[in-house]
């Protein structure tokens, strides 16, 4: 990694996407699915390559809604350019697959959004991150154990160097000392660096970016209060009346900084400080009642919509049925409200680490639990017909050299930050009539409209060089993705 882009709002690490989560089966063209391979029992295989999705949002939505589609074997391959991003995807996947007996739906959804979009998290969420770091170290150093605990995940393609990197990342996550990652100070440094002379009048800068850019480009549901809070402190989701004072160590990454002519590695927060984590799950919903407006103002916030969408996805993953929100508290009997509140309080106490607000004594108790012998039993949700493969970092340009990847993928998705890997060799690993999705830059606050338009032109050129032609037209001001189809070889 280099220092390129650290002065820009989007940063050098893509912690969250700049487009809404997709059910990839919905976006895969019909002609692409006609060329799926079949297993011996006749089950068709849909092979998907995700390049730089960053936060695993497409992966989660696709596997959570797989029950809506005819039975297929879903093989999803993931390529990132940062080991820290892979670590976060493993964290989110593990959290999503927690069994209902281990973690309630509300608790799971709230923990996900905290870890996903907050610089500071509650003590019990920090304890969960630390607890899972122990599990991940066991998984990354013992692939047999990993296969037993998470049978749908395949890490065998990762290089030894990358597994060592991940082990180091997880050891950092499990550190009980919150002072090793003072993200509140790091956030302010990034903010000052990004805003420069505008820092003293930053509230005006926040309002301009929100109303004249994000709202103007279709993200009007993001409220001023939640956006300004995130821009100021990095806390996007405040879902409980708790204290958000523990650093979210999953947002730490390394960067090479040039000091006195030499490159020096530095751990810090090098991600987005301009757009925010609201786009992925908080700007669209199947429940259109969440998108209502009154007097031109949205009645729900991006936080409300994000929580609903994540809750719905996790419910579908656990039950294979669509989610129906419970009735509002005012519509429930008084005794039922009391029971729910008591159950939630008991659940909070169970998740609260010993020592109250996350003191070192509490962390020590958590660590002692992890010193027990490894439990190889899989106690998590295990979706059928799903396999997830983590591939080596930035390996797209090399995949065509391996026969098992040639003419394999029915759908390939590129993030806007990884589009430089869209080369002519891509067509060699794509099945006939494959679908290509490329994330657009409409929600990147730093870019002007002409830059967004030029990006679409450049992407179309790269796709054409790789043998793909546009499927339909792309409106760079409205569409979050451009879609292409692989043409037959002449």
ZILIN-V733492 format. One record per backbone hydrogen bond with DSSP energy under -0.5 kcal/mol. NH is the residue of the N-H (numbers start at 0). CO is the residue of the C=O. Records with the same first field share a line. If there is no record, write none. Layout:
NH->CO ; CO
This chain:
5->2
7->4
10->4 ; 7
11->269
12->269
14->12
20->279
23->21
25->22
26->22
27->23
32->28
33->29
34->31
35->32
36->44
38->42
41->38
44->36
45->72
46->44
47->45 ; 74
48->410
49->47 ; 76
50->48 ; 412
51->49 ; 78
54->52
59->55
60->56
61->57
62->58
63->59
64->60
65->62
67->64
68->65
72->43
73->71 ; 384
74->45 ; 72
75->73 ; 386
76->47 ; 74
77->388
78->49
85->81
86->82
87->83
88->84
89->85
90->86
91->87
92->88
93->89
94->90
95->91
96->92
97->94
101->98
102->98
107->103
108->104
109->105
110->106
111->107
112->108
113->109
114->110
115->111
116->112
117->113
118->233
120->245
125->121
126->122
127->123
128->124
129->125
130->126
131->127
132->128
133->129 ; 130
134->130
135->131
136->132
137->133
138->134
139->135
140->136
141->137
145->141
146->142
147->143
148->144
149->145
152->149
153->387
154->152
157->154
162->158
163->159
164->160
165->161
166->162
167->163
168->164
169->165
170->166
171->167
172->168
173->169
174->170 ; 171
177->175
179->176
180->177
182->180
184->181
185->181
186->182
187->183
188->184
189->185
190->186
191->187
192->188
193->189
194->190
195->191
197->194
198->195
200->197
201->198
203->200
204->200
205->201
206->202
207->203
208->204
209->205
210->206
211->207
212->207 ; 208
213->208
214->209
216->212
217->214
218->213
221->218
226->222
227->223
228->224
229->225
230->226
231->227
232->228
233->228 ; 229
234->228
235->116 ; 233
237->235
238->236
241->239
243->241
244->120 ; 242
245->120
247->118
248->246
250->247
251->248
252->267
254->265
256->254 ; 263
258->256 ; 261
261->258
263->256 ; 261
265->254
267->252
269->267
272->8
273->8
278->275
281->277
282->278
287->285
289->286
290->287
291->288
293->296
296->293
298->291
299->291
301->220
304->300
305->301
306->302
307->303
308->304
309->305
310->306
311->307
312->308
313->309
314->310
315->311
316->312
317->313
318->314
319->315
330->327
331->327 ; 328
336->332
337->333
338->334
339->335
340->336
341->337
342->338
343->339
344->340
345->341
346->342
347->343
348->344
349->345
350->346
351->347
355->352
356->354
358->354
362->358
363->359
364->360
365->361
366->362
367->363
368->364
369->365
370->366 ; 367
371->368
375->373
378->376
380->96
382->380
385->382
386->73
387->151
388->75
389->153
390->77 ; 388
393->79
394->391
397->394
398->394 ; 395
400->397
401->398
402->400
404->401
405->401 ; 402
406->427
407->404 ; 428
408->428
409->46
410->46
411->434
412->48
413->436
414->50
417->414
418->415
420->417
421->418
422->420
425->422
426->423
427->424
428->425
429->426
430->408
433->430
434->409
435->483
436->411
437->481
438->413
439->479
443->440
444->442
446->443
451->447
452->448
453->449
454->450
455->451
456->452
457->453
458->454
459->455
460->456
461->457
462->458
463->459
464->460
465->461
466->463
467->462
468->484
470->482
471->469
474->472
475->473
477->474
478->474
481->437
483->435
484->468
485->433
486->466
